[in-house]
Amino acid sequence: MAANLGNGVSEADGGPIRHIPVMLDEVLTCLAPAPGKCILDGTFGAGGYTRALLERGASVIALDRDPNAIAGGQPLAAEFKGRLSLIPSRFSQLADHAPQEGLDGIVLDVGVSSMQIDEADRGFSFQRNGPLDMRMSASGVTAADVVNRAKAGDLARIFGFLGEEKQAGRIARAIEKRRASEPFVTTRDLANMIESVNPRKAKDKIHPATRVFQALRIFVNDELGELARALFAAERALKPGGRLVVVSFHSLEDRLVKRYLADRSGRASGSRHLPMVEEKPALFEPVGKGMLSASAAEADINPRARSAKLRAAFRTDTPPRPVDLSIFDLPDLASIDKLGA
């Protein structure tokens, strides 16, 4: 349930927007939930998609790496007793939780939830001063570990690629200089330092720290790696005819989904200067006409939907192929495991 603005970056400098399921009608149309169907919601969050699927008669397996989300979903599980399984898990592990006969559908709503942003002690937003944390699972390396330990060159690559921050090098060097005398501990401290190095201009629609915070969040939670692995897991978990629906909120995520579906549909584009590549049987076929965006009416009601993109495909009966993360061309960033205390 990523809270993102229309420019594709996470809403870290705006006020709280409570959870509204993004592109819910389109998601339901693509998944076609019905009694007897089993659908996996890989990003449970506040349960918006899950409730709608349950109300249409489907059984749901819902995953979330955030223990707070799993705890908050218990009343929903009680309401739909026997048809909702809530499991604390990363969605990259979704195949481990699929029934042996396979799933009828999978939905992934990629990004950070509005509830996580609203909780100051989670450290996702600098609007609410809190510890520089950003961990969705509340375990592992924090954003403070990254900011205070990574080399300036590594920080610049993280900010530049994951945040598409044009001043990545300048900000990284300033961080390295400041932390030598005093480490960064809070969200507001880091945001203020970034603004001092890269002041907000009158034409800027977002705070100067927004893209850096986006990059740190994606890096700390390995969001692109999680998405890439989840797509391959969906390939193994869906039964023939089962449907995959992914709602993403910025170009980095959507690019991964687009590349995966192109590769697995046998339509990956090659170079006209190279020999023809042998065409492989399609594992997925598109549902509808390709990428969908939220309607103007929905975007007016829910700003979170302005940058949302939905891609959907159904699984053929072609056997899964080996995992090949090289199709995503992800950058070689610093190893997060070496940045912790």
C-alpha positions in Angstrom: 0.0 0.0 0.0 2.7 2.4 -0.9 2.0 6.0 -0.2 3.4 7.6 -3.3 3.0 10.9 -5.0 2.4 11.4 -8.7 6.0 12.0 -9.4 6.8 8.5 -8.4 8.5 9.0 -5.0 7.1 7.9 -1.7 5.1 10.4 0.3 7.5 11.1 3.1 6.8 14.9 3.4 3.1 15.0 3.3 0.4 14.5 5.9 -1.0 11.1 6.8 -3.3 9.4 4.3 -5.2 6.4 5.8 -5.2 3.2 3.9 -7.5 3.0 0.8 -6.9 -0.1 -1.5 -5.4 1.3 -4.7 -7.1 0.2 -8.0 -9.3 -2.2 -6.1 -11.9 -2.6 -8.9 -9.2 -3.3 -11.5 -7.5 -5.8 -9.2 -10.7 -7.7 -8.6 -11.5 -7.7 -12.3 -8.1 -9.2 -13.1 -8.2 -11.8 -10.3 -11.9 -12.8 -10.7 -12.3 -14.0 -7.2 -15.1 -16.5 -6.5 -16.1 -19.3 -4.1 -13.7 -22.3 -4.5 -10.8 -20.1 -5.6 -7.6 -19.7 -3.5 -5.8 -16.4 -3.9 -2.6 -15.2 -2.2 -2.3 -11.6 -1.1 1.5 -11.2 -0.7 1.3 -7.7 0.9 -1.6 -7.9 3.4 -1.0 -4.5 5.1 -4.4 -3.3 6.4 -6.2 -6.0 4.5 -8.0 -4.0 1.9 -7.5 -6.4 -1.0 -7.9 -9.5 1.3 -11.3 -8.3 2.6 -12.6 -7.6 -0.9 -11.5 -11.1 -2.0 -13.1 -12.8 1.0 -16.3 -10.9 0.5 -16.5 -12.4 -3.0 -16.2 -15.9 -1.7 -12.5 -16.7 -2.3 -10.2 -18.2 0.3 -7.1 -16.1 1.0 -3.6 -16.8 2.1 -2.2 -13.4 3.2 1.5 -12.7 3.9 3.2 -9.8 5.5 6.7 -9.3 6.9 5.5 -6.7 9.3 4.4 -8.4 12.6 2.1 -5.4 13.3 0.2 -6.1 10.2 -0.3 -9.8 11.1 -1.5 -8.8 14.6 -3.8 -6.2 13.2 -5.4 -8.8 10.8 -6.6 -11.2 13.5 -10.1 -9.7 13.7 -10.5 -10.2 9.9 -9.3 -13.8 10.2 -11.9 -14.3 13.0 -14.6 -12.7 10.9 -13.9 -15.0 7.9 -13.0 -18.0 10.0 -11.6 -20.9 7.9 -11.1 -18.8 4.7 -8.2 -16.6 5.7 -4.7 -17.8 6.6 -2.5 -15.0 8.0 1.2 -15.8 7.7 4.3 -13.8 8.8 6.5 -14.0 5.7 8.2 -12.1 3.0 6.4 -12.4 -0.4 9.5 -13.7 -2.0 8.7 -16.9 -0.1 5.2 -17.1 -1.3 5.7 -20.4 -3.1 6.4 -22.0 0.3 2.9 -21.2 1.4 0.9 -22.2 -1.7 -1.2 -25.3 -1.7 0.1 -28.3 -3.6 -2.5 -27.9 -6.3 -1.4 -24.4 -6.9 -3.0 -20.9 -6.5 -5.8 -19.4 -8.6 -4.3 -15.9 -8.1 -1.6 -13.8 -6.6 -1.8 -10.0 -5.9 1.2 -7.9 -4.8 0.8 -4.3 -3.8 4.4 -3.2 -3.7 5.9 -0.5 -1.4 5.5 0.9 2.1 2.2 1.0 3.9 0.5 4.2 5.0 0.3 2.7 8.5 4.1 2.3 8.6 4.5 5.9 7.5 2.2 7.1 10.2 4.1 5.4 13.0 6.9 7.7 14.0 8.9 5.0 15.8 9.2 3.1 12.5 11.3 5.9 11.0 9.9 5.9 7.5 8.8 9.6 7.5 10.7 12.7 8.5 7.4 14.5 9.1 7.2 12.6 12.4 10.6 12.7 14.1 11.6 9.2 15.1 14.5 6.8 15.0 16.2 6.3 11.7 14.9 2.8 11.2 12.7 2.0 8.1 12.7 -1.8 8.7 9.4 -3.3 7.5 10.1 -6.5 9.4 11.4 -4.7 12.6 14.6 -6.8 12.4 17.9 -6.6 10.7 20.0 -3.6 9.5 18.5 -0.1 10.0 18.7 3.0 7.9 20.9 4.5 10.6 23.3 1.6 10.1 23.4 2.4 6.3 23.9 6.1 6.7 26.5 5.9 9.5 28.5 3.0 8.0 28.4 2.8 4.2 31.1 4.5 2.2 30.2 7.7 0.5 30.6 6.1 -2.9 28.1 3.3 -1.9 25.7 5.9 -0.5 25.8 7.9 -3.7 25.0 4.8 -5.8 22.1 3.9 -3.4 20.7 7.4 -3.6 21.3 7.7 -7.3 19.8 4.5 -8.4 17.1 3.7 -5.8 16.1 7.3 -5.3 16.9 8.8 -8.7 18.5 11.6 -6.7 20.5 14.0 -8.9 22.5 15.4 -6.0 23.4 11.9 -4.7 27.2 12.5 -4.6 27.0 15.8 -2.9 24.6 14.5 -0.2 26.6 11.3 0.3 29.8 13.3 0.9 28.0 15.6 3.3 26.7 12.7 5.3 30.2 11.2 5.5 31.6 14.5 6.8 28.9 15.0 9.4 28.8 11.5 10.8 32.5 11.7 11.6 31.7 14.0 14.5 28.1 12.9 15.3 26.3 9.9 14.0 22.7 10.2 12.5 20.1 8.9 14.9 16.7 10.5 13.9 14.8 11.0 10.7 14.5 14.8 11.3 18.3 15.1 11.8 19.0 13.5 8.5 16.3 15.4 6.6 17.5 18.7 8.0 21.1 17.9 7.0 20.1 17.0 3.5 18.0 20.2 3.2 21.1 22.3 4.3 23.2 20.8 1.5 20.4 20.8 -1.1 18.0 23.6 -0.2 14.4 23.4 -1.4 13.6 25.6 -4.4 10.4 27.4 -4.9 9.4 25.2 -7.8 10.1 21.9 -5.9 7.0 19.9 -5.1 8.7 17.6 -2.6 11.1 18.0 0.3 14.8 17.7 -0.7 15.2 14.6 1.5 12.3 12.7 -0.1 14.3 10.8 -2.7 17.0 9.8 -0.2 14.5 8.5 2.2 12.9 6.5 -0.6 16.3 5.0 -1.5 17.1 4.1 2.0 13.8 2.4 2.5 14.1 0.4 -0.6 17.7 -0.6 0.2 17.1 -1.5 3.9 14.2 -3.7 2.9 15.7 -5.1 -0.3 12.4 -4.2 -2.0 13.6 -4.7 -5.6 15.3 -8.0 -4.8 12.2 -9.1 -2.9 10.0 -8.2 -5.9 12.2 -10.0 -8.4 12.3 -13.2 -6.3 8.5 -13.0 -5.7 7.9 -12.9 -9.5 9.8 -16.1 -10.0 8.0 -17.6 -7.0 4.7 -16.8 -8.5 5.7 -18.7 -11.6 6.0 -21.9 -9.5 3.0 -21.2 -7.2 0.3 -20.5 -9.8 -1.7 -23.3 -11.4 -2.4 -23.1 -15.1 -4.9 -20.3 -15.7 -3.9 -18.7 -12.3 -3.5 -14.9 -12.4 -0.7 -12.7 -11.3 -1.5 -9.0 -10.5 1.1 -6.5 -9.4 0.4 -2.9 -8.4 3.6 -0.8 -8.3 4.2 2.9 -7.5 7.4 4.0 -9.2 9.3 3.3 -12.3 11.9 1.0 -10.7 9.3 -1.5 -9.5 7.2 -1.3 -12.7 10.3 -1.9 -14.8 11.1 -5.1 -13.0 7.5 -6.4 -13.5 7.5 -5.4 -17.2 10.9 -7.1 -17.9 9.8 -10.3 -16.1 6.5 -10.6 -18.0 8.3 -9.8 -21.3 10.9 -12.5 -20.6 8.3 -15.1 -19.4 5.9 -14.4 -22.2 8.5 -15.0 -24.9 8.3 -11.4 -26.1 11.5 -10.1 -24.6 13.0 -7.7 -27.3 16.3 -8.5 -28.7 18.8 -6.4 -30.7 18.4 -6.1 -34.5 22.2 -6.2 -34.6 22.4 -9.7 -33.0 21.3 -13.1 -34.2 17.7 -14.1 -33.6 17.2 -15.6 -30.1 15.3 -18.9 -30.0 11.8 -18.2 -28.9 10.7 -20.0 -25.7 7.2 -21.2 -24.8 5.3 -18.6 -22.9 4.8 -19.1 -19.1 2.5 -16.0 -18.9 0.1 -14.3 -21.2 -1.2 -10.8 -20.5 -4.6 -10.1 -19.0 -6.2 -7.2 -20.9 -4.2 -4.7 -22.9 -1.1 -4.4 -20.7 -0.3 -1.8 -18.1 -3.2 0.0 -16.4 -3.1 3.3 -14.5 -5.6 4.5 -11.9 -8.4 6.6 -13.1 -8.4 10.3 -12.7 -11.5 10.0 -10.5 -9.6 7.6 -8.1 -6.5 9.8 -8.1 -8.6 12.8 -7.1 -10.0 10.9 -4.1 -6.8 9.0 -3.2 -3.5 10.7 -4.0 -1.7 7.4 -3.4 -3.2 6.2 -6.6 -1.7 8.9 -8.8 1.5 7.0 -9.7 0.0 3.5 -9.5 0.6 1.0 -12.3 -1.1 -2.4 -12.6 0.2 -5.3 -14.7 -1.6 -8.6 -14.9 -1.0 -11.9 -16.6 -2.3 -15.5 -16.4 -0.1 -18.6 -16.1 0.1 -21.0 -19.0 0.8 -24.8 -18.5 4.4 -24.4 -19.6 6.7 -25.8 -16.8 8.7 -23.2 -14.7 12.1 -22.2 -16.0 15.2 -21.7 -13.8 15.4 -18.4 -11.9 17.5 -15.9 -13.8 17.8 -12.6 -11.9 20.1 -11.2 -14.6 17.0 -10.3 -16.7 16.4 -7.4 -14.3 19.8 -5.8 -14.7 19.8 -4.8 -11.0 22.8 -2.7 -9.9 25.6 -4.1 -7.7 25.0 -2.1 -4.5 26.7 -2.4 -1.1 26.1 -5.6 0.8 23.6 -4.7 3.5 24.7 -7.6 5.7 28.1 -5.9 6.3 26.6 -2.6 7.4 25.0 -3.7 10.7 26.4 -3.3 14.1 
